[in-house]
Amino acid sequence: MSVLKGKHILLGVTGGIAAYKSAFLVRLLIKSGAEVKVVMTPYAEEFVTPLTLSTLSKNPVFSSFTDSEKNWNNHVELGEWADLMLIAPVTANTLSKMVNGKSDNLLLSTYLSAKCPVIIAPAMDLDMFKHSSTQENLSKLSKNGHAIIEPASGELASGLEGKGRMQEPEEIVRFLEGFIKKALPLTGKKVLITAGPTYEPIDPVRFIGNHSSGKMGFELANRALDLGAEVVLVTGPTHLDLNHSGLKLIRVKSAEEMYAEVLKYYSDMDIAIASAAVSDYRPENTFDKKIKKDSDTLTLKLVKNPDILKTLGQRKKDQILIGFALETNNELENARKKLHNKNLDLIVLNSLNDEGAGFKTDTNKISIITKDEIIRFDKKPKSEVAKDIFDLILEKSSS
């Protein structure tokens, strides 16, 4: 998944031969997780059918001010719906009308109503693109804040060779991703997150573990990616998965494995969040074969696992370091001790005494503790909890 996930993209298609590429473009945008609506000029319908674009976008396609039953297609609502308006291809004719504020079709009226960023991908013949009026129009739109995807060079519909081809859909999607990412607050930042339980083997069948599902850590990773960060997610055993171009997902089983992977990446990180429920102890000896039930009791000698969070606190330089504390008694006292002893910037406290908090649930109820304050939150879905945590991180890092 990409940073386009969940974005409302309004695609304008004008009447040039490159309009046939809009079908591939819509498909790639949908595949990237965006929601797409298409507005066409009447001439664009001569190159690609509304039915094709409607089928691919899973939304109605608009090309006139009224539909077949003479109901109004509201260009204002379309403009307000969009997080980003992309016009691809944009012809020399439409360029001229955009610069001069003409609105003789639905696409142009929607463009004039849009409050979101506008990106255009010109497509025309070589001499049309080189013409001084076209270059002046592009310059004016650029000064107005529009982003321009420069056309490529190659064979044109006229048979000429030169600059004027609309960029390929894959390049346009990459441009959109880069454009959106530039505005995100964690662009250029690296975030390390631990998630899930650890399993400490007793024998080939049995292990010491806990009930952590990894849901909180995965939601934190998802939020960091939405904010533009590059994320390394080190997770213990869990059924969860996450796919994103900005994510490195590392699966481990034991605390020692997690310790090794975390230390491999930590020095290069800007933010580290230790949300994993790491086993404090492991069996001193692991049996190669399954232990048979030959006696009434079984004694295991346990030894301490490495303290991942304390090690990170000891090695901390400029990183923001966040820990989690799941408590059952003396919650605030224990969390404050952990905050101090492990050199943390924030600690996220939740209690198994609170309904809907802790392991395996889709909700959580947290308090965030700093050296100076305690911020309490109501029970929320873990996706919203992740947002609250990153809102505070961003606030602290900018102050």
N, C-alpha and C positions, 0 to 999 in steps of 0.2 A: 504494500500500500504506500501511497505517496502523500505529500503535503496537500494534495488536491482533495483528499478524502473529506467528504462532507461539505465541500465548497459548492456554492450555487454559481454555475457558469452559464452565462447567456451568450450563445453563439449566434452571431449575425453572419448570414451567407449572402453575398451579392452575386450579380450575374456575370461571372467570368468562367472560362473553361475550367479553372482550378476548383470550381465549386464541387466537382466530383470527389475531390479529396475530403470534403467535409464529412462524408459518411465514415471514412476511416478515422477522422479526427474525433467524431462523436464517440465512436467505439472505444478509442483509447482513453478518452476522458472518463467514460463510464467505468472502464476497467481500472482506472486510477482511483475510483471511489467518489468522483464528483457527481453532483446532480446537474443535469444539462437540460436547458430549454433552448429551442432554436427559433430564430426569427429570420425570415427570408425576404428578399425583394421579389417582386413578381417575376423579373427576368431570371432570377436564380432557379426558378422552377423548370426552366428550359434545360438545365444542366443536371439537376438531381431532384428526385421527387420528394415532396413532403412526406409521403408514406414511408419511404426509406429512412428518413431522418427521425420520424416519429417512432418507428419500430425500434431503431437503435437507441434513441434517447429515453424511450418509455414515457414520453410526454407529448402532448399535442404540439404541432408545429404551426407557427403563426406567420402569415404572409400578407394579410389585409386587415383593414380596420374593423371589419365585421366578419363573422363566420357565416356558414351556409344558411343559418336561420336568422341572419341579420342581428345577432347579438354582438355587442361591442367587445373587441379584443383590447383590453385596457393596457395601453403602452406604459402608463405611469406605474401600474402594479408590477409589470414585467421589469421595468428599470429599478424599482425599489427591491424586488426579489433578489437581484443579482449581487453576488459578492465581487464579481469580475465580469466585464463584458469583453468578449473577444470577437472581432470582426475578421473573418478569414474564409474566403479571400475578400479583400477590399479592392474594388476597381478604381480607376482614375476618376470615373464619374461620381462614385460615392465619396471619394476623398474630397472632391471639390464641394459637394453638397455639405459634408460635415464641417468644412472650414467656414462655409458661408451660412451655416445655420438653417439650411433648407430642410423641410420635413414633408416631402411629397409622397412618402411611403411609411409603412409601419416601422420598419427597421430604423429609419432616421428619426422618427418621433420617439421611439424607445431610447435611442442613443441620446437624444437631447434631454430625456427624463432621467437618465441613469446618474446616480450619485457615486457609483463605484469606480474603481480604476478601469481604464479602457486600454486594450491592447489591440493593435491592428497588424495584419499580415498582408501587405500589398501583393498583388499579382496582376501583371499586365505585360504587354509586349515591350521589347527593348527600348524603342524610340519613345514610347509613351512614358516609360519609367524615367528616362533621361531628360524628358522635356522640362523646361524651366518651371512651368506652372505646377507640374506634379511635385518637383523638388521643393518648391515654395510651400505647397500645401502640406507636405510631409514635415517640413521645418516648423510651420505654424502649429501643427498638431503636437509635435514634440515639445514645443515651448508651452503648450497648454497642459502638459503633463502626461500625454499619451505615450505609452511604450510602443515602439515600432519593431517588428520582427523583420529584419532586412531580408529582401528576397534573395534567392540563390541564383547562381549563374548556370546556364545549361541550354539545352534545346528548348525553344519556345514554340507555341502553337503555330506561329506564322512560318516556322521553319528556320528562323534566325537563331543564332547562338548569342547569348549574352545574359545580362542580369534582368530579372523580371519574374522568374518562376517563384511561386509561393513555396515557402519552406515545407518540407515533408511533415506530415502529422506528428511523427515521433519527435522531430526537432521543435515543433510548436509546443508540444506537451512539456518537453524539457525546459523551454523558455518560461512557460507559465510556472512551473515548479520553482525555478530560480527566482522569478519575479516575486512570488508569494513568500518564499523563504527569506528574502532580503528584509522583509518587513517584520519578521517574527523575532520575538525578544531573545530567544536562545540560539539564533543562527550563529554558527561559528563556535558554539560551546559544546563541550563533551560531558556527558552525564553517565555515571556508573550506578547501576541499581542491582541490588541482590533481591531475590524473591524465593518464595517457597520454603519447604522444609529441607533438612538434610537427613539422609538415612545412613546410620552407622552399622555396618554388617556384623552380625554375630556368627552366622554360618551362611552357606549358600542360599538358605531359605528365609532366615529371620534377620531382623534388624531392629535397632532402636531409632525411633523417629517421633514425629509429632503430627498434629492435625492440620498444619498449614496447607492451604490450597494454592498459594501463590497469586491469588486474585489481586491483592492490593499492589504487589510489586509490578504485575503486568499492567495495571491501570496507571501506575506512576510512569512506567516506560511509555505507554501510549500517549500520556499527556506531554511528556518531555518531547516526544517526536512531533506532536502537534504544534509545539512551540518552536520547532526548528532545530532542536539539538541533534547531535549524533549520539546515539545511545548504545552502551554496552550493558546488556542484561544477562547477569549470571544467575541461573535458576537451578534450584534443586528439583527433585522429581515432581512433576506436575503434568496434567493432561492439557494444559493451556498452550496456545501457540500465538505467535504474533509475527506478521510479515510486513516489512517496511524497508525501503531502500536505505534509510538512515540507521538501521538497527543491526547490531551484531549480537546474536543470541547464542549464549554458551550454556550448555546443559551439563550439570555435575550431579553427583550423588552425595558424597560425604562432605563433612566440614573441611577436612584437609584439602580436598579437591577445590572447594569454593575458595578457601584461603589462597591457594596458589594462583587461581585465575584472577581473583580480585587484585592481588598485589602485582600481577603482571601488567595491569592497565591503570592502576590508581594514580601513579605519578603524572600521567598525561591528562587527568580529568580536571574539570572545573567544578563539578558538583558530584558528590557521592551520597547515595541514599541506601542505607542498609535496612531493608524491610524483611529480609529473610529470617525465618525462625531456625536459627542454627543450633544444633544439638550441643549442649555444654560438655557432654562426656561421650566417650566411645569405649567399647570393649578393648581391654589391653591386648587380648589375643583373639584372633578370628579363627574359627574352625574351618578346615578345608571341606569337611563333610558334614552333612546334616546331623545335628545332635539328636541321639535317640533318647526316648523317655524311659531310661533305665532306673532312675531313682526318684524319690519323692520331692527332692529339692535340687535346684541348680544355682550355683553361685557364680556370678560374673564379677570380675574385677574391672572397674571402670577408671579411665584416666581422662584428664582434661583435654578438650580440644583446644586448638589455638583460638585466641580471642580476636576475631577478624576486626571488629569495630574498634577495639582498643589499639590494635596495631595501626589502623588507619589514622586514629587520633594522634598517635605518637609520630607518625610520618607526615602529618598534615603540614602543608606549606600555605598555598593560597586557596586551597579548595574550600568550598562550603560543604560541611559534613553533617549529615542528618542520620540519626538513629531512631529505632522504634523500641518502645517498651510495652510489652503486654503483661499486665499485672493482675493479681487477684486480691492483694491486700497492701496497705500502706502505699497506694499507687503513686501519689505525688512525691512522697519522700524517696521512694526507690527510683523514680524517673529523674529526679533532680540529682541524685547521687551519680546515676549513669551519665547524665549530661556533663557533670563536672569531671568525673573520673576518666571519661573516655574522650575528653576534649572536643565535645560536639558544639556545633552552632545552634542546632535545634534538636529537640527530641519529640517524637510523636507518641503520645501515651494513649493506649486504650485498655479497657478493663473487661475481663470476662464476666464481671458482675453486671455489665450493661447489656441489655437485650439487643440483639442485632449487631453486636460488635465482635471482633475477633475472627477466629478461623472459619473457613468454609462458607461464610455468609456473603451475600452480594452487597451488604451494607456495612457501615462502620460508624462508630461514634468516637471521636478523638478529641484530645486537647493537645495543643502545640505549646511546648514549654521552651522558652529562651532563658538567657541569664537574667533578663529583666522582667519578663511577663509570662502570664499563662493565658492562652486564647482558647476558649472552649467552643465547640461546634455541636450542633444537633446531629442526630443520626441521619445519614445520607447514603445514597448509593456510592460505592467505592470510586466510581468514575468522578463524582463530584468532590469526594474527599481528596483525590489526587489533584484536582484543580485548586482546592483550598491550600494544599501544601505548596504547590508551585506558585500560587499567588503570593504567599508569604516569602518564599525564597526570592522571587523577583523583587519584592518590596525591600527586603533586607540587602540584596546585592546592589540595589540602585541608591541606597541611602548612605 
